[in-house]
Amino acid sequence: MKKTYKIEVDCANCANKMELAAKNTKGVKDASVNFMMLKMNVEFEEDADIKAVMKEVLKNCKKVEDDCEIYL
C-alpha cells in the first residue's frame, strides 16, 4: 500500500535526510520526499501496521532533522 503525507521541512538537504530515515524504518518498502511539493510518498510492506510504522518514521526523521514535521 502507498500513502502520501504532507510534510514541513526547511531545505532540500533536510528533505533528503528525512527520505533516508523513512527508507530505513522497519515496515517501509520505499519512500520518497518531494521538497518542492512538501510531500512524502511511502510504500509499506504488505503486513505493516501503517499507523505504527508512520509514528516510527516520524521519530526517525526527528532524529536527523529535529524541526521537521509529517502530518499523519
C-alpha positions, -999 to +999 in steps of 0.1 A: +000+000+000+012+035-008+002+067+010+012+104+006+017+127+036+021+165+038+054+174+054+072+205+067+109+208+061+132+238+056+157+227+029+163+201+002+192+186+022+169+181+052+143+165+029+170+140+017+178+132+053+141+126+060+138+103+030+168+082+041+154+080+076+120+069+063+135+043+039+155+028+068+124+023+090+111-012+095+078-017+077+087+008+049+093-008+015+102+025-002+099+062+005+104+094-015+103+131-005+094+159-029+108+190-013+091+214-037+057+199-031+064+193+006+051+157+002+064+123+014+053+092-005+056+060+015+051+024+002+046+000+031+055-037+035+024-059+030+018-068+067+028-034+081+007-016+107+006+018+089-001+040+119+026+024+140+051+025+111+045+062+104+049+070+141+083+053+139+091+072+106+083+105+123+105+096+153+134+086+130+130+117+109+131+139+141+164+122+150+181+135+118+161+168+114+145+179+147+124+207+132+107+186+105+071+176+106+049+149+090+012+154+092-002+120+099 
